[in-house]
């Protein structure tokens, strides 16, 4: 039997407050809620537009799909006294990045999925998109690894509109008039071809690409636009900026490092 991860009365209070606030400032449109399993562990893989979208994603999942939302939350957020108490009472999972505790958090997420039958929300991009047109970026492999390790389904979810409420990098929300927030959940990502393979870097990369492709296709449906042929890669963008800033000397140094000290001649 699934373990009860949350305090019922805290859930009731928090959900009512969030619902009231979001109904006041947003006009939600939800499609595809039938693709979210009614029970059992499930990974909700969503794109990330704004620091406001954890609230709208939670709203979609709890009210639209009737599943309690569980997030992995940054440790810095969990150190805020009131927020920490509420987060722990609602079953959220703290993550300390860059530490051995990140492994512990991954293990807790795995238990939430397999033992507790929770619906756990992940942003495979790892941060708000930096794509100039706000399309989903390339993803990190943690979600794919967790899905292939646990065997739970990955339901892709795309959303659009939170950038009008609170653009990334802005501290001043635009609350009125109410913003149209659109959600579309798709059927579980088909990862069957990866299930019995060793979890190599190539397998995890391809599984991650499959997850991000489904999310991107859903967002294209919402927007009625054609997505880019190649997803924006923030790591590549950082390297390009660094090469421009450092000039020819920096490019030569990078070529030597990439070539294991042998330059770029391919020797």
Secondary structure by P-SEA (a helix, b strand, c coil): cccccccaaaaaaaaaaaaaaaaaccccccccccccccccbbbbbbbbccccaaaaaaaaaaccccbbbbbbccccccccaaaaaaaaaabbbbbbcccaaaaaaaaaaaaaacccccbbbbccccccccccccccccccaaaaaaaaaacbbbbbbbbccccccccccccccccccbbbbbbbbcccccccccccccccaaaaaaaaaaaaaaaaaaaaaaaccccccccccaaaaaaaaaaaaacaaaaaaaaaaaacccccccc
